[in-house]
Amino acid sequence: MDIFLTNNLTNKKEQFIPKNKEEIGMYVCGPTVYDDPHIGNARPLVVFDILFKLLKNNFSKVTYVRNITDIDDKIIKSSQEQKISTKELTEKVTSSFQKDCEFLNCENPTHQPKATEHIDIMIEMITELIKKGFAYENQKHVYFEVKKFADYGKLSNKNLDELIAGSRIEISENKKNSEDFVLWKPSTKNEPYWESPWGKGRPGWHLECSAMSKKILGNEFDIHGGGIDLIFPHHENEIAQSRCANETKVFANYWIHNAFITMSNEKMAKSQGNILKIKDFRNKISGQIIRLALMTTHYKQPLDWNDKLLSDCENILDKWYRVYSSDFKSVKVPDEILKPLYEDLNTPGYITNLHNLFEKASKGENINLFISACEFIGLMHESREQWNNFKKNKVSISESEIKSMLRLRDKARENKNYKEADRIRDELNDKGVLIEDKDGKTIWKFK
């Protein structure tokens, strides 16, 4: 059965036709490991995990690359605030991220490259861009000259003036033009650096993905994915520098982006103070509930996150587990059942099919097919005993104890003892209490 995907490069749903059906290449932007991932970050993890499964169901070889950005201005700032090295910070957050992926039952990508392991390729690409006249050096900075690339803005479907007006452009007297973006920047004292023809420094964020995708997938590949917020400037800049450095008419053929997760219809973001970290749910709720919740809305539509959504998904899975059998035999899921997924990853439509299969399974019909269809999309992979365990793990704690611990946390934060503040937050989380810092106040609730 043919796969159809909404391609943001053409702004329409298209049949997926690979460059080479013997080997599919997909690159998805992974985390910048300066802080633990939040629920908004979980959405692309699940969306592209499902696409990975669907592609593997149709093609003999699928190479899925999801990078880890382990050098970036945010990382440097966070490490300085926590008074630890960037290496210690990135290793800690990367470990937490991998646990999140396991919690959400996401398969490991084929490759998970780290930016710091590919600096040599980045320097080569910058050298090539300067040589070809698309980049310039000034005061040990190297910038890509956007006006030299005629197709800039094609992915965003906007012209250059519109893009500049609608975004935060980094202001620097080192640039020829305001829209030019950095490829290499000098490192100041006590910042991580690598030797380069332009002095001690580090790469720009956009360049990192271009270099890692080139190394593993080549100059052109099939699918590039990520959150909708990456379209501009990140993905637009990737296209520009990659096509110019590699002298190609195409970088990736299909550009797939998932929409935001919101809370009370506001985008989940640190600036909004409405962050819910994935790790805060670990061991207190089954990862299947989070995964199912992320599937209830089509990936291109915003998903509003709330307690009712989680409660509804828990009830659905609780019902489905009534027919679970530990000795079931896995069977191939027919295309008729998978059809919604082939139609632009229509997970709500697929969930409807699962409900229909459950009704039959509850009557003793096709139980193996129902469980296999759930497993295909990453559900029902735990035993009934494992499913029930999360309900037993909640630990009671009084409100007076919570308030006392929050006072200690506030004092630790005032003294800039962020390590102690994080320890208290984690302890509260282990006791089933979720805390959120918003507008200078700390809000808490039971999970």
N, C-alpha and C positions, 0 to 999 in steps of 0.2 A: 504494500500500500504506500502511496506517495505521501511524503511529509510536506506540510505547508507551514511557513513561518512568516511573521510580520517582519519585513526587512526595513529598518529605519533609513537605510541608504536610499531606498526608492519610495519609502513611505507607503508601502502597500504589502498585502499578503501575497507571498509567492511560493511556488513549488520549490522545494529544496533540491537543487541539482548540483552535486559535488564536482569539484575539479577532477577528482579521481576517485571513483566509487570503491577502489581497492584500499584507499586510505583516506579517512576523513580527519581534518584538522580543526580543532576548536580551541580558542584562547579566551579565557574569562579573567577579568581583572579581580585579583584577590585582595586581601586586607593590607592596609598600612598598619604595621604592628606597633602602634604607640599606645594603644589602650585596648581593653578587652572588647570584643565585638558585641554589638547590640542586636536586638531583634530585627531592626531594619537591615542589618548586614546578613541576617539569616535567610532573607528572601532569595537573593541570587544564589546562595548555596543550594537551596532546595530546587529552585527553578532549573538551574543548569545541571543539577544532578539528574533530574527527570529527563531533560533533553539528552544527556549522556546515555541514559538507559535506553531511550527510544532509538537513538542512533545505533547503539550496539545491537539492538534487536533487528536492525535492517542491514547493517554493513559489517563486514568481517573484521575490519581494523579501524578503530577510532582513537585518535590521540587527543586527549583532553589536557590542556595546560592551564593551570591556575597559579599565578605568581604570588609571591610574598614580598611586599615592599618593606625592606628592613633598613633603608636609609632615606631620610626625608626630614624636612624642617620640623614637622610635628613630633617626630621621634626625638630629635635633638632637644627640643623644648621640653618634652615630657621627661626625658632622662635627667635634664638639669633640675627640673622641679622636684623630682624624686631623689635626686642626689645619688644616682646610680649610673653606670656606664650604658651607652647605647646598646652594647652587646648583651648586657644583663637584662635590659628592658625588653629588647626584641626577642630574646630567647624565652623569656617568661611569657610574653603575650602570644608568641607563636605556639607555645605549648598549650596555652589556654584555648587558642583558636582550634587546634587539632582536636582537643577534647570536645569543643562545641560541635565540630563536624561529626564526630563519633556519636555524640548525644542525639544529633538530628538524623542519624543513620544515613549520612552521605558517603558514597563511595569515594575512595581516594582517587584524585585525578591521575592520569598517566605520568605527569610531571608536575612538580611544585618548585619551580626555580626561585631562588632568592636573588634580589637585585645586587647585593654585594658580591655575589659570585660571578657577575657578568660585567664588571666595570670595563674590562679590556675591550669587549665588543662595543660598549657604549662609546668609548674613546675612538674606536675605529669608525663608527658611524658619524660622529661629530667631525672627525678629520675629513671624511668623504663629503659631508655637507658643506664644509668650508671650501674644499677643493672645487666643488661644483657650483659655488657661488650662492648657495641657499642660506648660508650662515656666516656670521662675522664675530670677531673677537674684539672686546673693548674692556680694558681694565681687568683683565684676567677672567672676565665673564664671556661666555659664548652664547649668542642668541640666534634663533631661527628667524629669518626675515619673511614674515607671512605674505607680504605682497608679491613675493617671487613665485608663490604657488597659486595658480589660477583657479583651482578647484576648492580653495579653502571656503568652508561654510556649506559644502554640499550635503554633508551628513546632517547638519543642523537645519538644513533647508532655509538658510538665511544668508544675506550678504554680509560683508565684513563690517559695514557701519552698524548694522542691526546687532551683530554679535558683540561689538565693543560697547554699545550703549546699554545692553542688557546684562553685562557681567562685570565682575570686579577684576580689572586689569592691573597687574603689578606695575607700579610706577617706578621708573628708574631712569636716571640721567644717562646711564650707560647704553640705553636703547636708541636705535635710529628712529623707530616708530613705536607708539604706545602698545600696539597689538603684538609686537614681537615677543616670543617666549623663550625662556632660558633653557639651554641645553647643558651648560656647565657653569658652576659658580664656585668662587674661591671659598675655602673654609677658614674661619677665624681661629684664633688660639683656643685650644681645648675642644675643638670640634673635629669629628672624624674626617679624614681626608685620604685621597689617593693621588699619587703623582700623575701628572699629565703634561702635554705640550704647553698648556696654558697655566701651569703652576699647580700647587697643592689645592685640591678641591673635591667636589662631589657632583654627581650628575643631577640634572633636573628630573622631576618625577615623570613627566610625559615620556622622556627618552627611555626610561627603564623598561617599559612594556614593549616598546618597539624592538629593543635589543633582544629581550628574552624570547619574544615570539619568533623573531628572525632565526635565532640560534636553533630552536627546536622544530618550528613548523616551516621555515623557509621564508622567502620574500612575499609569497602569496599563499593564502589558505582560505578555508571555507567560512568559518563562523567566528565572529568576535562578539563577546557578550559582556554585560555588566549592568549596573543600575542606571536608571534614566538620567541621574545627575552627572554621569560621566560623559554624556554626549558632547557637551562643551564645558570647558575647553579640552578635556583630556583626550577623548577619542578623536576629536577633530585634529588635534595636534599630532597624535599618533599617525594618522593618515598622511598628514602633510610631510612629516620628517621621514617616514618610512618610504613613501612613494618617491620622494626626491632622492634619498640616499640610495635606494635600490633600483631606481630608474624603471619603475613599473607603472602601469595604468590602473592597477588594482592593489589594495593591501589585503582586505578581507572582503569576500563577496556578500556575506549576510551579517548585518549588525542587529543584534537582538538585545533589547533593554527591558528590564522589569521596572514597574512603577514603585512609588514610595509606600512605606507603611506609615500610617498616621495614628495619632491618638487625639480624640476629640477633633478630628479633621485637621490637625496640625501635623506637619512633617516631623517624624521622629529625628531629633538632632540634639547635639549637646547645647547648641545655642538656644534651643527651646526649653531645655531643662527637663525633657521628658524621656530620657534614655532608660530603657530596660535591657540590661545585659543578659546575654544568653546563659552565661554561667550561673546567674541568679536562679535559674529554673532547674539546673541540674540536680538530680537526686531528690527533688521535691515534686517533680511532675514527670510523667513519661515524655520522652522526646517525641514520641509518636503524636502526642496531642499538639505540640508546637508544629510539627511537620504537617499534620492534617489541617491545622488552622491556616497555615501559609498557602494551602492548596484551595481553600474555599472560594477565593476570588481569582479571576483570570489574571495572569502575571502582568498584563498591560494596564490593569486597573488599580487604583489605590486600594489598599486594604486597611481598614480601621481596626486597631488592636484594642480589645477590651476583655473584661473578665467573662462576659456572657459568651463571647466567641470561644474561649478556652473551655468553659463549662459545657457548651454544646458539643464541642469536639470530643471531650472526655466521655460524654454520654453516648455518643455515636460509637466510639471504640469499645466502650463497656458492653454495649449491645452486641457488637460484632464478635467480641471475644466469647460470647455464649456458644458459638458454634466452632470455636477453635479446637483443633485436634493436634496433639503433639506428634502423632504418627501419620500425618497427612502426607500424600505424595504430590510433589510439585508437577504441574502440567503446563504445557505451552498455552499462553493466553491468546485466543484467536483475535485476528484483526478487527472483527466486528465489535469486540469489547474495547479494544485499544483505539478505535476510530476517533474519539474526541481528542486524544493526545496527538494524533496525526494532524488534526486540524488546529494548528497553532497552539499546542500544549493546553488544550481546554480542560484543565483539571476539574472545574466544577462539573462539567459534563461527564468526566470519567467517574467522579464520586457518585453521580446519579446511577451510573452503570453498576457500581459496587453495591449501592443500596438494593438495586434490583436482584443482583446475584445473592445478596444476603437473604432476601425474602425466600428464595429457592433453597438456599443452604439451611435455613431454619426449619425447612420441611424435610431435610435430609437429602436434598438434591444438589449435586455438583459442589459439595463442600470443598473438594480439592481445587476446583476452578476458582471459587471465591477467595480462598486463602492465597492462591497463586497470583490472582489479579491484585490483591492487596499488596503482596510482596513485590510485585512488579514496580509499584510506585513507592516502595520503601516503607510500607506499613505491615503490621502483624508479623514482624520479624522476631518479636520476643515471645517467650512462652507465657501461658496464662499466669503462672506464678510470678514471673518478672513483671507482668503488667499490673498485678495486684500489689506488688511490693511498695510502689511509690506512695500508696495510700497509707502505709503503715509507718512511713519514715518521718511524718510531721511530729515535731517536738513542741510541747506547750511551753509558753513563756508568758509571764504576767506583763501588764501594761507598765507597771512601775519599774520592772526590770528593763523593759525596752527603753523607757525614758531615761533611766540611769545610764544605760550604755550609750545612748545618743548624746548625753551631756559629756561623757568621756570622749566621744568621737569629736564633738565640737571643740573641746579643749585641745585635742591632738591636732586638729586642723589649724587652730589659731596659732599653735606653736610650730606649724609647718612640719609636723611629724606625720607625713602622709602614709608612711608604712603602717603606723599604729592605727590610723584612721581606717585604712583599708582592712586591717585585721579585724577591727570591730564590726565593720560592715559585713565582712565574710562570716563572722560568728553569728550575727543576726540572721543572715541569709540561711545558715545551717539550721537555725532554730525556726525557720519558716516565716521570717519577717523580711519584707521587701521595702527598701528605703529609696527615696528619690530626693535629690537636692534641687530645689526650684525657687527662684526669686529670693535667694538668700535664706530660705527656710528648708528644713528637712521634713519631708512627709513620709509616713510609714503606714504599711498595712500588712495584714496577714495574707499569705499566698492562698 
